Amino acid sequence: MTIILDAMGSDEYPDPEVQGAVDAARAFGEEIILVGDEARVGPKLKALNPGSLPVRIVHAPDVLEMTDKPVAGATKKPQNSMAVGLELVKQGQGSAFVTAGNTGGAMFNGLKTLGRIKGVLRPALTALFPTKTGRCVVCDIGANADCRPEFLVQFAVLGSLYAKKMLGIETPRVGLLSNGEESMKGNQLVKDTFPLLQRARINFIGNVESKEVFQGKVDVVVTDGFTGNVMLKTSEAVSRLMIDVLKEELRSSPVTSLGALLAKPAFGKLRKMLSPEEVGAAPLLGIDGLVFVGHGRSNARAIFSAVAVARQAVQADLLSSMREEIQANLAAVTPAQPQTAQ
């Protein structure tokens, strides 16, 4: 197994990528290909890995920055590290692609190079949200701001499969994000999607509110990319606020500082649950290849976790399973036609 890693993706590139690649190669004993500017990546890799680990560089002269617009940036910089890395996957030189770079750029380059899985209408960016009972797959979280009902049905199919293959949940509970549990609640998109999800070959449990997601009452949540992105950023902000307030309060007096010391294991568990470093990267489900996108603020630990997630997806044969499930659920994306009298 070879994982292709974009060396020019994170905010602090290429340092986290090089360190994460070396750590992953050491842990897994499998090849990592770093794609990026060899003049910048080479010296750093040589300093960390004098040649004993299976890490090598494929040169890509261009960098798709976070500030670049996806289409314009990729067109202006055709030899960007994402495009070069994804081409390696297309050629069969790697099993999966990982980047901590521009999400829109990853989506555009992924579609341009690998295309969509046959039958997929729109790929979805997926995230794992921490819950009271484990983790929940949420899609879409930003790839498709405007959606049609049939898009959401396919997100549900792909998300359900991801939960089964990657989280080990045999029959994932799938919910449609809404402002109430009743089937008549929600905007027009939610109302039109509900009956289609009932026809899909998934364990659809109905509408769910956001509070139920964090309670662990559902394993997969489906929504449009605009709503999903707002939900993601809000939850990230609340998590940071909670940690910051706890730190301030626990350091406010000798008594609370002592309490903090005694509660250190519990706080460590909470920090691990909320940390994006443990998840590493989110998959672009629906692209005809395994593409994972990490946070721009990824450090070496997060890059290592992203590589680990990509390896797990390869081992689980996720791509072939997605191709099969989409074909099996094609009928569900078309609303049932009323029967006419004979």
Residue pairs with C-beta under 8 A, 6 or more apart in sequence:
1 30
1 31
1 95
1 311
1 314
1 315
2 30
2 31
2 32
2 33
2 93
2 94
2 95
3 24
3 30
3 31
3 32
3 33
3 94
3 95
3 96
3 97
3 98
3 307
3 310
3 311
4 33
4 35
4 85
4 86
4 88
4 89
4 93
4 94
4 96
4 97
4 98
5 17
5 20
5 21
5 32
5 33
5 34
5 35
5 85
5 97
5 98
5 99
5 303
5 307
6 17
6 35
6 36
6 81
6 82
6 85
6 97
6 98
6 99
6 100
6 101
7 13
7 14
7 17
7 18
7 21
7 34
7 35
7 36
7 37
7 41
7 57
7 81
8 14
8 17
8 35
8 36
8 37
8 60
8 63
8 64
8 80
8 81
8 101
9 17
9 81
9 82
9 99
9 100
9 101
9 102
9 294
9 296
9 298
10 16
10 17
10 100
10 101
10 294
10 296
10 297
10 298
10 303
11 66
11 296
11 297
11 298
12 299
13 36
13 63
13 100
13 101
14 34
14 36
14 37
14 40
14 41
14 44
15 44
15 300
16 100
16 298
16 299
16 300
16 302
16 303
17 34
17 36
17 41
17 100
17 303
18 34
18 41
18 44
18 45
18 48
19 48
19 300
19 303
20 298
20 300
20 301
20 302
20 303
20 304
20 306
20 307
21 32
21 34
21 45
21 55
21 303
21 307
22 45
22 48
22 49
22 53
22 55
23 300
23 304
24 32
24 303
24 304
24 307
24 308
25 31
25 32
25 49
25 53
25 54
25 55
26 53
27 304
28 307
28 308
28 311
29 54
30 54
30 311
31 54
31 55
31 56
32 54
32 55
32 56
32 307
33 55
33 56
33 57
33 58
33 85
33 88
33 93
33 94
34 41
34 45
34 55
34 56
34 57
34 58
35 57
35 58
35 60
35 81
35 84
35 85
35 88
36 57
36 59
36 60
36 63
36 81
37 59
37 60
37 61
37 63
37 81
38 57
38 59
41 57
42 57
45 55
45 57
49 55
58 84
58 85
58 88
59 84
60 79
60 80
60 81
60 83
60 84
60 85
61 79
62 77
62 78
62 79
62 80
62 81
62 83
63 77
63 80
63 81
64 73
64 74
64 77
64 80
64 81
64 82
64 101
64 102
64 105
64 109
65 73
65 102
66 101
66 102
66 296
68 74
68 76
68 77
68 102
68 105
69 104
70 102
70 104
70 105
70 107
70 108
71 108
73 80
73 102
73 105
74 80
74 82
74 83
74 105
74 108
74 109
74 112
77 83
80 105
80 109
81 99
81 101
82 97
82 99
82 101
82 102
82 105
82 106
82 109
83 109
83 112
83 113
85 94
85 97
85 99
86 97
86 109
86 110
86 113
86 114
86 289
86 291
87 113
88 94
88 97
89 95
89 96
89 97
89 113
89 114
89 289
89 290
89 291
90 113
90 114
90 289
95 290
95 310
95 314
96 289
96 290
96 291
96 292
96 310
96 311
96 313
96 314
97 110
97 289
97 290
97 291
97 292
97 310
98 281
98 292
98 294
98 303
98 306
98 307
98 310
99 106
99 291
99 292
99 293
99 294
100 281
100 293
100 294
100 295
100 296
100 298
100 302
100 303
100 306
101 293
101 296
103 125
103 142
103 143
103 293
106 284
106 291
106 293
107 123
107 125
107 143
107 284
107 287
110 123
110 284
110 287
110 289
110 291
111 123
111 287
113 289
114 287
114 288
114 289
114 291
115 287
115 288
116 123
116 286
116 287
116 288
117 286
117 287
117 288
117 319
117 322
117 323
117 326
118 288
118 323
118 326
118 327
119 326
119 327
119 330
120 154
120 158
120 286
120 326
121 148
121 150
121 151
121 154
121 333
122 140
122 143
122 144
122 147
122 151
122 154
122 286
123 143
123 284
123 285
123 286
123 287
124 139
124 140
124 143
124 144
124 151
124 154
124 155
124 158
124 159
124 225
124 284
124 285
124 286
125 139
125 140
125 141
125 142
125 143
125 225
125 282
125 283
125 284
125 285
125 293
126 137
126 138
126 139
126 140
126 141
126 158
126 159
126 162
126 282
126 283
126 284
126 285
127 137
127 138
127 139
127 141
127 228
127 232
127 279
127 282
128 135
128 136
128 137
128 138
128 167
128 279
128 282
129 135
129 136
129 138
129 213
129 214
129 221
129 232
129 235
130 214
130 273
130 274
131 213
131 214
131 215
131 216
132 214
132 215
132 216
133 215
133 216
134 167
134 216
135 167
136 213
136 216
136 218
136 219
136 220
136 221
137 159
137 160
137 162
137 163
137 167
137 172
137 219
137 220
137 221
138 159
138 213
138 220
138 221
138 223
138 228
138 231
138 232
139 155
139 158
139 159
139 220
139 221
139 222
139 223
139 228
139 285
140 147
140 151
140 155
140 223
140 224
140 225
140 228
141 225
141 228
141 229
141 231
141 232
141 282
142 225
142 228
142 229
142 232
143 225
143 284
144 151
144 224
144 225
145 224
145 225
145 226
145 229
146 224
146 225
146 226
147 189
147 224
147 225
148 189
149 189
149 192
149 193
149 196
149 333
149 335
150 196
150 333
150 334
151 224
152 176
152 189
152 193
152 196
152 197
152 222
152 223
152 224
153 193
153 196
153 197
153 200
153 329
153 332
153 333
154 286
154 326
154 329
154 333
155 222
155 285
156 174
156 176
156 197
156 200
156 202
156 204
156 220
156 222
157 200
157 201
157 202
157 325
157 326
157 329
157 332
158 285
158 286
158 322
158 325
158 326
159 172
159 174
159 220
159 221
159 222
159 285
160 172
160 174
160 202
160 203
160 219
160 220
161 318
161 321
161 322
161 325
162 220
162 283
162 285
162 318
163 169
163 172
163 219
163 220
164 170
164 171
164 172
165 313
165 316
165 317
165 318
165 321
166 309
166 312
166 313
166 316
166 318
167 219
169 219
171 203
172 202
172 203
172 219
172 220
173 203
173 205
173 217
173 218
173 219
173 220
174 197
174 202
174 203
174 204
174 205
174 218
174 219
174 220
174 221
174 222
175 204
175 205
175 206
175 207
175 208
175 212
175 213
175 217
175 218
175 220
175 221
175 222
176 186
176 190
176 193
176 194
176 197
176 204
176 206
176 207
176 208
176 221
176 222
176 223
177 190
177 207
177 208
177 209
177 210
177 213
177 221
177 222
177 223
177 227
177 228
177 231
178 185
178 186
178 190
178 207
178 208
178 209
179 185
179 186
179 209
180 186
180 207
180 209
181 206
181 207
181 208
181 209
182 207
183 194
183 206
183 207
184 191
185 207
186 194
186 207
189 224
190 207
192 335
193 222
194 206
194 207
195 335
195 336
196 332
196 333
196 335
197 204
197 222
197 332
198 204
199 331
199 332
199 336
200 329
200 332
201 325
201 328
201 329
201 332
202 329
205 218
208 217
208 218
208 221
210 231
212 218
213 221
214 235
223 231
239 274
243 270
243 271
243 274
246 267
249 256
250 256
250 257
250 259
250 260
251 257
251 260
260 267
272 278
276 294
276 295
276 297
276 298
276 302
277 298
277 299
277 301
277 302
277 305
278 305
279 305
279 309
280 292
280 294
280 298
280 302
280 303
280 304
280 305
280 306
280 307
280 308
280 309
281 292
281 293
281 294
281 302
281 305
281 306
281 309
281 310
282 292
282 293
282 294
283 290
283 291
283 292
283 293
283 309
283 313
283 318
284 291
284 292
284 293
285 322
286 322
286 326
288 319
288 323
289 319
290 310
290 313
290 314
290 318
290 319
292 306
292 309
292 310
292 313
294 302
294 303
294 306
295 302
298 306
313 319
